[in-house]
Amino acid sequence: QVQLVESGGGLVQPGGSLRLSCAASGFTFSSYHMNWYRQAPGKERELVAGIRATDGSTNYVDSVKGRFTYSRDNSKNTVYLQMNSLKPEDTAVYYCNAVGPTFYVTSRRNNYWGQGTQVTVSS
């Protein structure tokens, strides 16, 4: 049974920090690209950060570059999103997403989602 379990969300003041975690099970974690998406009320879901299975390289949406750091620990089947200098506009539900395995052609890859964790940045 595939599971992606996010944790670490909460309420934080502007300028504060949070670290989100996503623990994966039920699939070969090291063969999956892992992404974080977020969705604010009334807005489309957007890709915040991604980390590749093949080389661990990362990419970020422009609005979080320099503030968020994404990492993965294949020994723990977990990814971490360190969020610093948080802004009110970072308020959203954050979703963990797994796409793979990488040795499948793109059209045949699985696409798994977590249940989401709320991040609220407010004074």
N, CA, C and O of each residue as an XYZ file, in Angstrom:
492
protein
N       0.844     -1.191      0.000
C       0.000      0.000      0.000
C       0.883      1.246      0.000
O       1.742      1.425      0.863
N       0.647      2.087     -0.981
C       1.435      3.308     -1.109
C       0.958      4.344     -0.109
O      -0.240      4.587      0.030
N       1.909      4.949      0.584
C       1.587      6.044      1.494
C       2.626      7.142      1.389
O       3.829      6.891      1.310
N       2.125      8.362      1.391
C       2.960      9.553      1.539
C       2.374     10.327      2.702
O       1.242     10.806      2.628
N       3.137     10.451      3.772
C       2.630     11.072      4.979
C       3.425     12.338      5.268
O       4.604     12.287      5.620
N       2.755     13.473      5.111
C       3.403     14.760      5.363
C       3.272     15.141      6.822
O       2.310     14.760      7.490
N       4.226     15.881      7.307
C       4.180     16.411      8.668
C       5.015     17.677      8.724
O       5.789     17.971      7.813
N       4.843     18.426      9.814
C       5.653     19.613     10.020
C       4.969     20.933      9.746
O       5.547     21.990      9.996
N       3.760     20.895      9.241
C       3.048     22.125      8.999
C       2.595     22.775     10.298
O       2.721     22.198     11.378
N       2.067     23.987     10.171
C       1.589     24.685     11.351
C       1.478     26.174     11.121
O       1.524     26.659      9.990
N       1.332     26.885     12.222
C       1.207     28.343     12.203
C       2.560     28.948     12.607
O       3.151     28.562     13.615
N       3.022     29.883     11.814
C       4.303     30.533     12.085
C       4.195     32.002     11.728
O       3.433     32.380     10.838
N       4.954     32.822     12.419
C       4.954     34.251     12.132
C       5.800     34.543     10.893
O       6.704     33.776     10.561
N       5.513     35.631     10.224
C       6.361     36.025      9.083
C       7.823     36.107      9.503
O       8.157     36.621     10.570
N       8.673     35.591      8.642
C      10.093     35.529      8.953
C      10.516     34.265      9.642
O      11.710     34.010      9.799
N       9.561     33.471     10.056
C       9.861     32.229     10.757
C      10.194     31.086      9.827
O      10.271     31.243      8.608
N      10.391     29.917     10.442
C      10.803     28.736      9.687
C       9.944     27.532     10.053
O       9.429     27.421     11.166
N       9.811     26.654      9.101
C       9.203     25.347      9.303
C       9.966     24.330      8.475
O      10.565     24.665      7.453
N       9.938     23.096      8.923
C      10.485     22.012      8.108
C       9.401     20.968      7.881
O       8.904     20.347      8.820
N       9.050     20.792      6.625
C       8.085     19.771      6.256
C       8.817     18.464      5.962
O       9.916     18.457      5.407
N       8.187     17.374      6.343
C       8.705     16.045      6.032
C       7.638     15.264      5.289
O       6.440     15.482      5.465
N       8.100     14.360      4.463
C       7.190     13.452      3.763
C       7.813     12.068      3.823
O       8.855     11.812      3.218
N       7.165     11.189      4.556
C       7.636      9.814      4.698
C       6.885      8.926      3.728
O       5.654      8.900      3.708
N       7.646      8.197      2.923
C       7.057      7.379      1.869
C       7.162      5.896      2.199
O       8.103      5.456      2.860
N       6.184      5.138      1.729
C       6.223      3.690      1.878
C       5.392      3.051      0.784
O       4.508      3.682      0.205
N       5.685      1.794      0.511
C       4.888      1.050     -0.455
C       5.371      1.115     -1.887
O       4.725      0.572     -2.783
N       6.488      1.763     -2.117
C       7.075      1.812     -3.452
C       8.582      2.037     -3.313
O       9.082      2.333     -2.227
N       9.287      1.891     -4.421
C      10.745      2.004     -4.407
C      11.129      3.484     -4.417
O      11.315      4.088     -5.474
N      11.240      4.036     -3.250
C      11.409      5.477     -3.070
C      12.579      6.030     -3.882
O      12.451      7.088     -4.497
N      13.686      5.349     -3.894
C      14.890      5.878     -4.536
C      14.733      6.013     -6.042
O      15.536      6.684     -6.690
N      13.708      5.384     -6.606
C      13.474      5.442     -8.056
C      12.412      6.464     -8.443
O      11.975      6.505     -9.594
N      12.005      7.273     -7.503
C      10.941      8.244     -7.754
C      11.447      9.669     -7.588
O      12.156      9.994     -6.636
N      11.059     10.507     -8.544
C      11.222     11.943     -8.350
C      10.197     12.373     -7.299
O       9.059     11.904     -7.291
N      10.623     13.269     -6.423
C       9.751     13.710     -5.340
C       9.523     15.215     -5.456
O      10.463     15.986     -5.652
N       8.283     15.611     -5.335
C       7.915     17.019     -5.495
C       7.083     17.502     -4.311
O       6.410     16.724     -3.634
N       7.154     18.803     -4.087
C       6.220     19.476     -3.178
C       5.384     20.457     -4.002
O       5.914     21.275     -4.754
N       4.082     20.353     -3.842
C       3.153     21.294     -4.422
C       2.473     22.045     -3.275
O       2.501     21.609     -2.124
N       1.876     23.159     -3.606
C       1.058     23.861     -2.627
C      -0.164     24.447     -3.319
O      -0.162     24.738     -4.515
N      -1.203     24.607     -2.514
C      -2.433     25.196     -3.029
C      -3.012     26.122     -1.980
O      -3.371     25.705     -0.879
N      -3.091     27.379     -2.348
C      -3.692     28.391     -1.487
C      -5.174     28.497     -1.838
O      -5.575     28.139     -2.945
N      -5.993     28.986     -0.901
C      -7.426     29.111     -1.176
C      -7.699     29.938     -2.431
O      -7.187     31.049     -2.573
N      -8.495     29.400     -3.325
C      -8.873     30.110     -4.526
C      -7.826     30.141     -5.607
O      -7.997     30.822     -6.618
N      -6.732     29.407     -5.413
C      -5.642     29.411     -6.392
C      -5.381     28.002     -6.908
O      -5.776     27.005     -6.304
N      -4.704     27.961     -8.043
C      -4.300     26.684     -8.627
C      -3.170     26.060     -7.796
O      -2.391     26.758     -7.146
N      -3.110     24.737     -7.840
C      -1.994     24.054     -7.207
C      -0.735     24.351     -7.999
O      -0.739     24.279     -9.228
N       0.351     24.687     -7.299
C       1.586     25.002     -7.990
C       2.742     24.151     -7.459
O       2.790     23.779     -6.286
N       3.662     23.862     -8.366
C       4.868     23.123     -7.988
C       5.823     24.067     -7.263
O       6.211     25.105     -7.799
N       6.192     23.699     -6.053
C       7.075     24.519     -5.246
C       8.530     24.087     -5.417
O       9.416     24.918     -5.617
N       8.761     22.776     -5.336
C      10.131     22.271     -5.408
C      10.112     20.821     -5.850
O       9.166     20.083     -5.575
N      11.165     20.429     -6.536
C      11.302     19.043     -6.965
C      12.716     18.564     -6.716
O      13.667     19.346     -6.721
N      12.839     17.257     -6.497
C      14.164     16.664     -6.329
C      14.176     15.369     -7.116
O      13.294     14.525     -6.961
N      15.169     15.222     -7.949
C      15.222     14.100     -8.858
C      15.765     12.847     -8.182
O      16.600     12.907     -7.279
N      15.262     11.716     -8.650
C      15.743     10.434     -8.130
C      17.132     10.112     -8.651
O      17.941      9.504     -7.951
N      17.403     10.518     -9.876
C      18.625     10.091    -10.557
C      19.882     10.714     -9.967
O      20.881     10.026     -9.758
N      19.834     12.029     -9.694
C      21.065     12.685     -9.233
C      20.856     13.592     -8.029
O      21.792     14.247     -7.568
N      19.610     13.630     -7.513
C      19.348     14.459     -6.343
C      19.308     15.950     -6.633
O      19.270     16.760     -5.707
N      19.316     16.323     -7.914
C      19.271     17.749     -8.236
C      17.897     18.312     -7.898
O      16.896     17.595     -7.908
N      17.865     19.589     -7.602
C      16.636     20.233     -7.140
C      16.250     21.393     -8.046
O      17.086     21.972     -8.740
N      14.992     21.707     -8.023
C      14.501     22.891     -8.700
C      13.428     23.525     -7.825
O      12.742     22.837     -7.069
N      13.292     24.834     -7.934
C      12.370     25.594     -7.092
C      11.602     26.607     -7.932
O      12.104     27.117     -8.933
N      10.403     26.879     -7.513
C       9.675     27.996     -8.105
C      10.385     29.276     -7.694
O      10.950     29.351     -6.603
N      10.360     30.272     -8.552
C      11.139     31.493     -8.311
C      10.820     32.141     -6.967
O      11.708     32.693     -6.318
N       9.568     32.078     -6.550
C       9.141     32.791     -5.350
C       9.747     32.229     -4.064
O       9.695     32.892     -3.028
N      10.320     31.025     -4.104
C      10.896     30.437     -2.894
C      12.406     30.259     -2.983
O      13.038     29.845     -2.011
N      12.979     30.563     -4.116
C      14.431     30.408     -4.267
C      15.169     31.250     -3.241
O      14.846     32.416     -3.016
N      16.175     30.626     -2.622
C      16.947     31.302     -1.598
C      16.340     31.207     -0.211
O      16.992     31.544      0.777
N      15.110     30.755     -0.129
C      14.439     30.639      1.176
C      14.141     29.177      1.535
O      14.191     28.808      2.708
N      13.839     28.367      0.559
C      13.481     26.957      0.781
C      14.641     26.068      0.339
O      15.317     26.356     -0.649
N      14.856     24.998      1.074
C      15.861     24.007      0.716
C      15.231     22.623      0.779
O      14.594     22.250      1.764
N      15.427     21.879     -0.296
C      14.787     20.582     -0.439
C      15.869     19.500     -0.410
O      16.909     19.627     -1.055
N      15.605     18.440      0.345
C      16.573     17.352      0.417
C      15.838     16.028      0.545
O      14.657     15.985      0.890
N      16.558     14.948      0.260
C      15.968     13.625      0.409
C      16.959     12.699      1.102
O      18.174     12.827      0.951
N      16.406     11.769      1.860
C      17.213     10.751      2.539
C      16.666      9.405      2.091
O      15.662      8.921      2.614
N      17.335      8.811      1.123
C      16.847      7.545      0.582
C      16.914      6.414      1.609
O      16.181      5.431      1.492
N      17.775      6.540      2.604
C      17.857      5.493      3.624
C      16.640      5.508      4.548
O      16.323      4.508      5.192
N      15.960      6.661      4.602
C      14.776      6.794      5.451
C      13.492      6.938      4.646
O      12.406      7.087      5.207
N      13.629      6.891      3.320
C      12.452      7.070      2.453
C      11.695      8.353      2.789
O      10.467      8.373      2.868
N      12.448      9.395      2.980
C      11.850     10.648      3.429
C      12.475     11.833      2.683
O      13.666     11.849      2.374
N      11.628     12.811      2.411
C      12.104     14.086      1.884
C      11.796     15.180      2.894
O      10.872     15.076      3.701
N      12.605     16.234      2.818
C      12.473     17.342      3.760
C      12.454     18.653      2.984
O      13.247     18.861      2.065
N      11.539     19.525      3.368
C      11.495     20.859      2.789
C      11.700     21.858      3.922
O      10.798     22.105      4.722
N      12.894     22.424      3.976
C      13.206     23.444      4.971
C      12.755     24.788      4.426
O      13.206     25.224      3.367
N      11.875     25.430      5.148
C      11.299     26.696      4.693
C      11.700     27.792      5.673
O      11.296     27.781      6.836
N      12.487     28.723      5.194
C      12.943     29.842      6.013
C      12.374     31.157      5.481
O      11.865     31.229      4.362
N      12.474     32.179      6.304
C      11.994     33.517      5.917
C      10.591     33.449      5.333
O      10.311     34.012      4.275
N       9.733     32.764      6.030
C       8.375     32.546      5.511
C       7.601     33.850      5.411
O       7.754     34.764      6.222
N       6.766     33.898      4.385
C       5.959     35.080      4.100
C       4.483     34.701      4.140
O       4.151     33.529      3.964
N       3.601     35.650      4.362
C       2.164     35.334      4.347
C       1.729     34.669      3.040
O       0.827     33.831      3.041
N       2.354     35.031      1.950
C       1.985     34.432      0.658
C       2.414     32.972      0.521
O       2.060     32.313     -0.457
N       3.172     32.463      1.489
C       3.497     31.041      1.508
C       2.391     30.200      2.138
O       2.454     28.971      2.130
N       1.389     30.865      2.677
C       0.276     30.161      3.297
C      -0.453     29.302      2.270
O      -0.898     29.797      1.235
N      -0.569     28.022      2.564
C      -1.192     27.081      1.643
C      -1.210     25.695      2.279
O      -0.601     25.462      3.324
N      -1.919     24.788      1.629
C      -1.771     23.374      1.940
C      -0.639     22.837      1.069
O      -0.647     23.017     -0.149
N       0.309     22.195      1.681
C       1.465     21.657      0.981
C       1.309     20.142      0.806
O       1.019     19.411      1.753
N       1.509     19.702     -0.429
C       1.312     18.300     -0.787
C       2.618     17.675     -1.259
O       3.368     18.275     -2.029
N       2.871     16.489     -0.795
C       3.995     15.699     -1.257
C       3.535     14.861     -2.457
O       2.423     14.332     -2.477
N       4.401     14.759     -3.431
C       4.058     14.057     -4.677
C       5.236     13.194     -5.110
O       6.385     13.634     -5.066
N       4.950     11.973     -5.527
C       5.986     11.060     -6.009
C       5.661     10.634     -7.426
O       4.529     10.244     -7.712
N       6.626     10.703     -8.305
C       6.443     10.323     -9.710
C       7.542      9.335    -10.097
O       8.729      9.615     -9.931
N       7.130      8.168    -10.618
C       8.135      7.205    -11.023
C       7.524      5.857    -11.337
O       6.311      5.778    -11.535
N       8.299      4.805    -11.391
C       9.760      4.845    -11.267
C      10.421      5.429    -12.518
O       9.841      5.434    -13.603
N      11.616      5.905    -12.341
C      12.285      6.648    -13.397
C      12.626      5.783    -14.596
O      12.842      6.300    -15.692
N      12.678      4.472    -14.401
C      13.000      3.601    -15.534
C      11.777      3.291    -16.395
O      11.882      2.550    -17.373
N      10.631      3.845    -16.043
C       9.455      3.778    -16.901
C       9.444      4.992    -17.815
O       9.951      6.054    -17.455
N       8.870      4.834    -18.984
C       8.660      6.013    -19.817
C       7.688      6.930    -19.084
O       6.869      6.474    -18.286
N       7.787      8.201    -19.360
C       7.028      9.202    -18.614
C       5.538      8.899    -18.572
O       4.894      9.053    -17.534
N       4.999      8.471    -19.693
C       3.554      8.262    -19.778
C       3.068      7.107    -18.915
O       1.874      7.001    -18.637
N       3.977      6.245    -18.492
C       3.567      5.077    -17.704
C       3.908      5.215    -16.227
O       3.639      4.306    -15.442
N       4.487      6.326    -15.847
C       4.906      6.475    -14.454
C       3.720      6.643    -13.516
O       2.683      7.193    -13.886
N       3.898      6.161    -12.311
C       2.897      6.365    -11.270
C       2.990      7.782    -10.718
O       4.029      8.439    -10.792
N       1.896      8.217    -10.176
C       1.814      9.584     -9.644
C       1.049      9.512     -8.321
O      -0.174      9.376     -8.302
N       1.790      9.604     -7.222
C       1.191      9.443     -5.904
C       1.159     10.777     -5.158
O       2.022     11.636     -5.338
N       0.132     10.921     -4.314
C      -0.047     12.155     -3.548
C      -0.252     11.868     -2.069
O      -0.847     10.862     -1.684
N       0.256     12.776     -1.258
C      -0.061     12.743      0.155
C      -1.350     13.498      0.429
O      -1.978     14.035     -0.483
N      -1.735     13.531      1.699
C      -3.003     14.144      2.073
C      -2.879     15.649      2.302
O      -3.883     16.355      2.394
N      -1.648     16.130      2.394
C      -1.426     17.565      2.558
C      -1.235     17.975      4.003
O      -1.746     17.338      4.924
N      -0.491     19.051      4.179
C      -0.296     19.626      5.504
C      -0.426     21.145      5.396
O       0.117     21.757      4.476
N      -1.131     21.734      6.319
C      -1.422     23.177      6.262
C      -0.240     23.972      6.811
O       0.292     23.679      7.881
N       0.146     24.975      6.051
C       1.139     25.951      6.498
C       0.471     27.313      6.500
O      -0.045     27.758      5.475
N       0.479     27.973      7.642
C      -0.124     29.288      7.774
C       0.923     30.248      8.314
O       1.503     30.034      9.378
N       1.149     31.311      7.553
C       2.125     32.325      7.955
C       1.349     33.597      8.267
O       0.787     34.237      7.378
N       1.330     33.943      9.525
C       0.516     35.073      9.959
C       1.011     35.596     11.291
O       1.511     34.851     12.134
N       0.856     36.902     11.455
C       1.226     37.501     12.737
C      -0.002     37.573     13.644
O       0.093     38.047     14.776
